[in-house]
Amino acid sequence: MNSLIQRRAVLHAAVAGAATCVLPARAQTAWPAKPVTLIVPFPAGGGTDAFARPMAAQFARLTGKQLIIDNRGGAGGTLGAGIAAKAAPDGYTLFMGAVHHTIAPSMYPKLDYDLEKDFVPLILVASVPQVLVVNPKKVTATSFKEFLAFVKANPGKLNYASAGSGTSHHLAGELFKQQTNTFITHIPYRGAGPALQSLIAGDVDMMFDGLGSSATHIKGGRIKALMVSGTKRNPAFPDVPCAGELGLPDYTVTTWYGVWAPKGTPADIQARATEEIRKACTTDEAKAVWASQGAEFPNLAGAQFAAFINAEIKKWAQVVKASGAKLD
């Protein structure tokens, strides 16, 4: 009898142990158990929204839970980033930042968050090359080579619009000037939209803009694209040469967007969130949106995304220092 009792006790202990081993797996698959908030640190309707909202729609379709966009604009995207950094690290508040957040440490002397210390990088979801566009009535050059020759022969005669001092549009221009040893006058605006409209109206000569926002105007002939950044042509505009083939192999400027979680978010939730976002960005519907804006899905996650962020921070710090760029 004692032997039978002992065997039963051992069996019960084994079953209990097996159940305990199963619990972490069940907990891992529970996320998301409710709607997830995605803080977008820019006003609604901007470039970040152009990717965040299609991604959110696919996320909801695939997981059955909403990904609620919470637009928290202000201070060049740093206000929303500060809010996200202080959110509970439970996987139900995520943050969608952009290239601007790797420029901010060099432009803002006092940030209430640290992008590399207060967040966990999940995945880079979209990358759009910057494009050099001109008003064809103001700049009559028909090729980049002709354009560059004119700029070199007429320093300061042309000007370029930006979304404001310290933005990627501004620093793309400063980087171009450094690498081509030219001088073009910077005209800052309060937003990419007003800057682009001013270019179309002929109030300024040129702009270094994200291809996504310029695409329809290039196709409509209102502005002319002379170069896309990087070392390969963009599939959406195969006739526009890239910087690499024009003698500027190091001129790589992209407007990119990524998703972070607050520091302390459990590793299993980080992994699950990364995978669900990856799935949402690679559906046929999302691919069509990305392609229409000349964007690609880089699929850099975790440590690779972290290394990319660190490299971008260092890159833009050098550009800011060399150009002397300051806030408006």
Secondary structure as UniProt FT lines:
FT   HELIX           2..28
FT   STRAND          36..40
FT   TURN            44..45
FT   HELIX           47..63
FT   STRAND          67..71
FT   HELIX           75..77
FT   HELIX           78..85
FT   STRAND          93..98
FT   HELIX           100..107
FT   TURN            115..117
FT   STRAND          119..134
FT   TURN            136..138
FT   HELIX           144..153
FT   TURN            155..157
FT   STRAND          159..162
FT   TURN            165..166
FT   HELIX           168..180
FT   STRAND          185..188
FT   HELIX           192..201
FT   STRAND          206..210
FT   HELIX           211..219
FT   TURN            220..221
FT   STRAND          224..228
FT   TURN            235..236
FT   TURN            238..239
FT   HELIX           243..246
FT   TURN            249..250
FT   STRAND          254..262
FT   TURN            263..264
FT   HELIX           267..281
FT   HELIX           284..292
FT   TURN            293..294
FT   STRAND          300..301
FT   HELIX           302..323
//
